[in-house]
Amino acid sequence: MLRTAIAAVLIAATAPAMAAGTLLTSDAGYSGRGLDLSAFANGNYNFTRGPIAIDGFTFTASPVNPSSDAGSVVGQGTYGLASNGYFGGDAVYIGVDAPDGYAELLGTTGYSELGFYFNYAPFTGDDPTIWTLDAAGNVLDEFNLAALAPISTPDGFNEFAFRGVAYDDGTEIYGLRFGGSYILLTGTADGTVPPATGNIPEPATWALLIAGFGLVGVAARRRRLASA
């Protein structure tokens, strides 16, 4: 019995730690960080290993067997993902153009949950995986999407599925690493950038502005009459 107890303790001590985070497969109720890729909606299919700034994150990539140029792409262009379809047109995304290796987005602010929209080419290399990162870029947890939450978009066009991680124990996520199977991520479910709102007034606002200008003119005219 003593030997059994010792063996149990040794097994527990050497077994890999269970992930403390919860894998999210839906953006319903998600309150973490979004991702704005509008700066890269310029029609260019850019390759880079980084580091480059992307919406408050620092992007870097380490593909082992890159398929083209630097092995990671940021921007727009046609991108095939085997049975999961392909991407192009207005879709703006960040991709690891390799069957292995990884890329990552690391920021300076921590969140209790963090996620983006992903897709990948099934069965074309290492399993598609995401890792959560701490403030120093160290891995907190690893989630094998193929095993835990596979994405299937047969012959789809610009289709992504939300995947993220949430912690309820006070752990903060500063970034995500993603790799394997030519994985992509983006900020919206179809990869498109929301239309810019800018500072263009709504019609009702225009009416108020015009009325305001009219009142200013009336007041000025009265002041001129009073002076006369």
C-alpha positions as CSV (number, residue, x, y, z in Angstrom):
1,M,0.0,0.0,0.0
2,L,2.9,2.3,0.8
3,R,4.4,1.7,-2.6
4,T,1.0,2.4,-4.2
5,A,0.8,5.7,-2.4
6,I,4.3,6.7,-3.3
7,A,3.7,5.8,-7.0
8,A,0.5,7.9,-6.9
9,V,2.4,10.9,-5.5
10,L,5.2,10.5,-8.2
11,I,2.6,10.3,-11.0
12,A,0.8,13.4,-9.7
13,A,4.1,15.3,-9.4
14,T,5.3,14.4,-12.9
15,A,2.0,14.8,-14.7
16,P,1.5,17.9,-16.8
17,A,-0.5,20.7,-15.1
18,M,-4.1,20.9,-16.2
19,A,-5.0,24.1,-18.0
20,A,-6.4,26.7,-15.5
21,G,-8.1,28.6,-18.3
22,T,-11.4,27.8,-20.0
23,L,-11.4,27.5,-23.8
24,L,-14.1,29.8,-25.4
25,T,-15.8,28.7,-28.5
26,S,-18.3,31.5,-28.9
27,D,-18.1,35.3,-28.7
28,A,-21.5,35.4,-26.8
29,G,-20.9,37.4,-23.7
30,Y,-17.2,37.9,-24.5
31,S,-15.9,41.0,-22.7
32,G,-12.2,40.9,-23.7
33,R,-10.2,42.7,-26.2
34,G,-11.1,43.0,-29.9
35,L,-8.7,43.4,-32.8
36,D,-8.7,46.2,-35.4
37,L,-6.9,45.4,-38.6
38,S,-8.1,48.4,-40.6
39,A,-4.5,49.7,-40.9
40,F,-3.7,46.6,-43.1
41,A,-6.8,46.8,-45.3
42,N,-4.7,48.2,-48.2
43,G,-4.9,45.3,-50.6
44,N,-1.4,44.2,-49.9
45,Y,-0.4,40.6,-49.1
46,N,2.5,41.4,-46.8
47,F,5.0,38.9,-45.4
48,T,6.8,39.7,-42.2
49,R,8.3,38.0,-39.1
50,G,7.9,41.2,-37.2
51,P,8.2,42.8,-34.8
52,I,5.5,45.1,-36.0
53,A,2.7,47.0,-34.2
54,I,-0.8,45.7,-34.7
55,D,-3.6,47.5,-32.8
56,G,-1.7,47.8,-29.5
57,F,0.0,44.4,-29.8
58,T,3.5,43.5,-31.0
59,F,3.3,40.8,-33.7
60,T,6.2,38.4,-34.2
61,A,6.4,35.1,-36.1
62,S,8.6,32.0,-35.9
63,P,7.5,29.6,-38.7
64,V,9.8,26.6,-39.0
65,N,9.0,25.6,-42.6
66,P,7.6,28.7,-44.2
67,S,5.8,28.2,-47.5
68,S,6.5,31.7,-48.8
69,D,8.9,34.5,-48.0
70,A,9.0,35.2,-44.3
71,G,6.3,32.6,-43.5
72,S,3.7,34.9,-42.0
73,V,1.3,37.2,-43.7
74,V,-0.5,40.4,-42.5
75,G,-3.0,42.0,-44.7
76,Q,-5.2,40.9,-47.6
77,G,-4.9,38.4,-50.4
78,T,-6.0,34.9,-51.5
79,Y,-5.2,32.3,-48.9
80,G,-6.3,28.6,-49.2
81,L,-7.0,26.4,-46.2
82,A,-7.7,23.0,-47.8
83,S,-11.1,21.6,-46.9
84,N,-11.9,24.6,-44.7
85,G,-12.2,26.9,-47.7
86,Y,-10.3,30.0,-48.7
87,F,-10.0,33.7,-48.0
88,G,-9.7,36.8,-50.2
89,G,-11.5,39.9,-51.3
90,D,-12.0,42.3,-48.3
91,A,-10.9,39.8,-45.6
92,V,-8.0,41.2,-43.5
93,Y,-6.1,38.7,-41.4
94,I,-2.8,37.5,-39.8
95,G,-1.7,34.1,-40.9
96,V,1.2,31.7,-40.3
97,D,2.0,30.6,-43.9
98,A,3.6,27.3,-42.7
99,P,2.4,23.9,-41.4
100,D,4.3,24.4,-38.2
101,G,5.9,27.1,-36.1
102,Y,3.9,29.9,-34.6
103,A,3.1,33.6,-34.5
104,E,2.0,35.7,-31.5
105,L,0.4,39.0,-30.5
106,L,1.7,40.3,-27.2
107,G,0.4,43.5,-25.5
108,T,1.0,45.5,-22.4
109,T,-2.4,45.2,-20.8
110,G,-3.7,42.1,-19.1
111,Y,-7.2,40.7,-19.6
112,S,-9.2,37.9,-17.8
113,E,-10.3,36.7,-21.2
114,L,-8.9,37.1,-24.7
115,G,-9.9,35.7,-28.1
116,F,-10.1,36.3,-31.8
117,Y,-11.6,34.6,-34.9
118,F,-9.5,31.7,-36.3
119,N,-9.4,29.2,-39.1
120,Y,-6.8,26.8,-40.4
121,A,-6.0,24.0,-42.9
122,P,-6.9,20.7,-41.3
123,F,-4.4,17.8,-41.4
124,T,-1.7,19.8,-43.1
125,G,1.0,19.9,-40.4
126,D,1.1,20.4,-36.6
127,D,-2.2,20.5,-34.8
128,P,-3.7,24.0,-34.8
129,T,-3.0,25.3,-31.3
130,I,-3.3,28.5,-29.3
131,W,-1.3,29.4,-26.2
132,T,-2.0,32.1,-23.7
133,L,0.9,34.4,-22.7
134,D,1.8,36.4,-19.6
135,A,3.2,39.9,-19.5
136,A,6.8,38.6,-20.3
137,G,5.6,36.4,-23.2
138,N,5.8,33.2,-21.2
139,V,3.2,30.5,-22.0
140,L,0.5,30.1,-19.4
141,D,-1.7,27.4,-21.1
142,E,-1.9,25.4,-24.3
143,F,-5.0,24.5,-26.2
144,N,-5.0,22.1,-29.1
145,L,-7.9,23.2,-31.2
146,A,-8.0,20.0,-33.3
147,A,-8.6,18.0,-30.2
148,L,-10.6,20.4,-28.1
149,A,-12.6,22.6,-30.4
150,P,-12.0,21.8,-34.1
151,I,-13.1,24.4,-36.7
152,S,-15.0,23.1,-39.8
153,T,-16.0,25.4,-42.6
154,P,-16.1,23.1,-45.6
155,D,-15.4,25.0,-48.8
156,G,-16.2,28.2,-47.0
157,F,-15.3,31.7,-48.1
158,N,-14.0,34.2,-45.5
159,E,-15.3,32.1,-42.6
160,F,-13.8,32.3,-39.2
161,A,-14.8,30.8,-35.8
162,F,-14.2,32.5,-32.4
163,R,-11.7,30.8,-30.1
164,G,-10.4,32.3,-26.9
165,V,-9.5,31.6,-23.3
166,A,-11.0,32.9,-20.0
167,Y,-9.6,32.8,-16.5
168,D,-11.7,33.2,-13.3
169,D,-8.7,32.8,-10.9
170,G,-7.2,36.3,-11.3
171,T,-4.8,35.2,-14.1
172,E,-4.3,37.9,-16.7
173,I,-3.7,37.2,-20.4
174,Y,-1.4,39.6,-22.2
175,G,-1.3,37.9,-25.6
176,L,-2.0,34.8,-27.7
177,R,0.4,32.6,-29.6
178,F,-1.0,30.6,-32.4
179,G,0.5,28.0,-34.8
180,G,0.2,24.8,-36.8
181,S,-1.8,24.0,-39.9
182,Y,-1.5,27.3,-41.7
183,I,-3.6,29.0,-39.0
184,L,-5.1,32.4,-39.4
185,L,-6.7,34.9,-37.1
186,T,-8.7,38.1,-37.6
187,G,-10.9,40.5,-35.8
188,T,-14.4,39.7,-37.2
189,A,-16.3,36.5,-38.1
190,D,-15.8,37.1,-41.9
191,G,-12.4,38.9,-41.7
192,T,-13.8,42.3,-42.9
193,V,-13.0,45.5,-41.2
194,P,-16.0,47.4,-39.8
195,P,-16.8,50.6,-41.7
196,A,-15.0,53.6,-40.3
197,T,-17.4,56.0,-38.5
198,G,-15.0,58.9,-38.2
199,N,-16.6,62.2,-37.0
200,I,-19.2,62.6,-39.7
201,P,-22.4,64.0,-38.0
202,E,-25.7,62.1,-38.3
203,P,-28.6,64.0,-40.1
204,A,-30.1,64.9,-36.8
205,T,-26.8,66.4,-35.7
206,W,-26.6,68.4,-38.9
207,A,-30.0,69.9,-38.2
208,L,-28.9,70.9,-34.7
209,L,-25.7,72.4,-36.0
210,I,-27.5,74.4,-38.7
211,A,-30.0,75.7,-36.1
212,G,-27.2,76.6,-33.9
213,F,-25.4,78.6,-36.6
214,G,-28.7,80.4,-37.3
215,L,-29.1,81.4,-33.7
216,V,-25.6,82.7,-33.6
217,G,-26.3,84.8,-36.7
218,V,-29.5,86.3,-35.2
219,A,-27.6,87.2,-32.0
220,A,-24.8,88.9,-33.9
221,R,-27.4,90.9,-36.0
222,R,-29.1,92.0,-32.8
223,R,-25.8,93.1,-31.3
224,R,-25.1,95.2,-34.5
225,L,-28.5,96.8,-34.3
226,A,-28.0,97.7,-30.7
227,S,-24.7,99.3,-31.4
228,A,-26.2,101.3,-34.2
